[in-house]
Amino acid sequence: EQLLINDCTIEELILHTAGMPNPLPLKWVRLKSDTTSHHDEESKLCKILKSNPPRSTGHNKNHYAYSNIGYWVLGKVLSQTCDKSMNNFGDICQELLFSGNLSDEHAKAIGTTFSEEEPMAMGHVAHWSILGMAAPYLVPSGMIQDQPNKNWLCMAPHYLDGASYGGLVASKRRLGNLCSSSYKARF
């Protein structure tokens, strides 16, 4: 299948004025431990866009509508522009954002696979919030782990389909280092 979108611009994807759909992404995940499921990100994105086609906005910059799909499509554009997979996110940042000023260590710190070397940053949801109470019914089985602190639900290590809209993984230290490098590179 071929990825077909409307005639939007990169700026419109970034500003959420491209008319991209925003269906709930709650099922676009797979557990880290799931080695049996076949993952074809391109086909999944095509299927989602076929079910939820982008709408034309006539390049109206006042028509704002948040979209995870817009980030996913933007990631595809970035990957093709740099001729690199989103698995090499640090290299894409190095090329497009930091003009080569990001250290190799920090460029390789963020990716799309889990490290067994150090604790990873994990998602949490407030247990007694509306989302916290609904989460067990909305996410795939096994996504919520037991947590010693009963005020929070901890999400199990998982991969998102569409790394560019939030599927990057990093340790707490490495994420901090990348943010620090980003700050230093700008000034």
Solvent accessible surface area in square Angstrom, and as a share of the most:
residue,aa,sasa,rsa
1,E,141,0.63
2,Q,142,0.63
3,L,39,0.19
4,L,131,0.65
5,I,62,0.32
6,N,39,0.20
7,D,109,0.56
8,C,26,0.15
9,T,64,0.37
10,I,86,0.44
11,E,89,0.40
12,E,4,0.02
13,L,4,0.02
14,I,93,0.47
15,L,82,0.41
16,H,18,0.08
17,T,5,0.03
18,A,3,0.03
19,G,3,0.03
20,M,6,0.03
21,P,14,0.09
22,N,69,0.36
23,P,35,0.22
24,L,138,0.68
25,P,29,0.18
26,L,48,0.24
27,K,122,0.52
28,W,18,0.06
29,V,22,0.13
30,R,56,0.21
31,L,46,0.23
32,K,67,0.29
33,S,92,0.59
34,D,52,0.27
35,T,124,0.72
36,T,130,0.76
37,S,54,0.35
38,H,160,0.72
39,H,68,0.30
40,D,62,0.32
41,E,38,0.17
42,E,63,0.28
43,S,46,0.30
44,K,66,0.28
45,L,0,0.00
46,C,8,0.05
47,K,140,0.59
48,I,15,0.08
49,L,9,0.05
50,K,148,0.63
51,S,80,0.52
52,N,46,0.24
53,P,92,0.58
54,P,27,0.17
55,R,105,0.38
56,S,93,0.60
57,T,26,0.15
58,G,62,0.60
59,H,89,0.40
60,N,70,0.36
61,K,115,0.49
62,N,142,0.73
63,H,73,0.32
64,Y,137,0.52
65,A,28,0.22
66,Y,95,0.36
67,S,2,0.01
68,N,17,0.09
69,I,0,0.00
70,G,2,0.02
71,Y,69,0.26
72,W,1,0.00
73,V,1,0.01
74,L,20,0.10
75,G,1,0.01
76,K,35,0.15
77,V,42,0.24
78,L,48,0.24
79,S,17,0.11
80,Q,143,0.64
81,T,89,0.52
82,C,8,0.05
83,D,130,0.67
84,K,64,0.27
85,S,53,0.34
86,M,19,0.08
87,N,97,0.50
88,N,67,0.34
89,F,35,0.15
90,G,3,0.02
91,D,42,0.22
92,I,4,0.02
93,C,6,0.03
94,Q,34,0.15
95,E,88,0.39
96,L,73,0.36
97,L,125,0.62
98,F,15,0.06
99,S,93,0.60
100,G,52,0.50
101,N,111,0.57
102,L,7,0.03
103,S,55,0.36
104,D,105,0.54
105,E,113,0.51
106,H,38,0.17
107,A,4,0.03
108,K,141,0.60
109,A,8,0.06
110,I,8,0.04
111,G,15,0.14
112,T,16,0.09
113,T,99,0.57
114,F,30,0.12
115,S,27,0.18
116,E,143,0.64
117,E,142,0.64
118,E,37,0.16
119,P,101,0.64
120,M,24,0.11
121,A,44,0.34
122,M,63,0.28
123,G,37,0.36
124,H,83,0.37
125,V,26,0.15
126,A,40,0.31
127,H,48,0.21
128,W,178,0.62
129,S,38,0.24
130,I,150,0.76
131,L,98,0.49
132,G,1,0.01
133,M,105,0.47
134,A,33,0.26
135,A,4,0.03
136,P,72,0.46
137,Y,184,0.70
138,L,63,0.31
139,V,20,0.12
140,P,40,0.25
141,S,111,0.71
142,G,49,0.47
143,M,4,0.02
144,I,46,0.23
145,Q,74,0.33
146,D,140,0.73
147,Q,44,0.20
148,P,129,0.81
149,N,72,0.37
150,K,145,0.62
151,N,91,0.47
152,W,110,0.39
153,L,19,0.09
154,C,10,0.06
155,M,23,0.10
156,A,8,0.06
157,P,39,0.25
158,H,42,0.19
159,Y,41,0.16
160,L,39,0.19
161,D,5,0.03
162,G,0,0.00
163,A,8,0.06
164,S,28,0.18
165,Y,29,0.11
166,G,48,0.46
167,G,6,0.05
168,L,56,0.28
169,V,21,0.12
170,A,10,0.08
171,S,2,0.01
172,K,131,0.55
173,R,125,0.45
174,R,65,0.24
175,L,78,0.39
176,G,40,0.38
177,N,38,0.20
178,L,22,0.11
179,C,79,0.47
180,S,47,0.30
181,S,14,0.09
182,S,27,0.18
183,Y,146,0.56
184,K,145,0.62
185,A,38,0.29
186,R,184,0.67
187,F,180,0.75
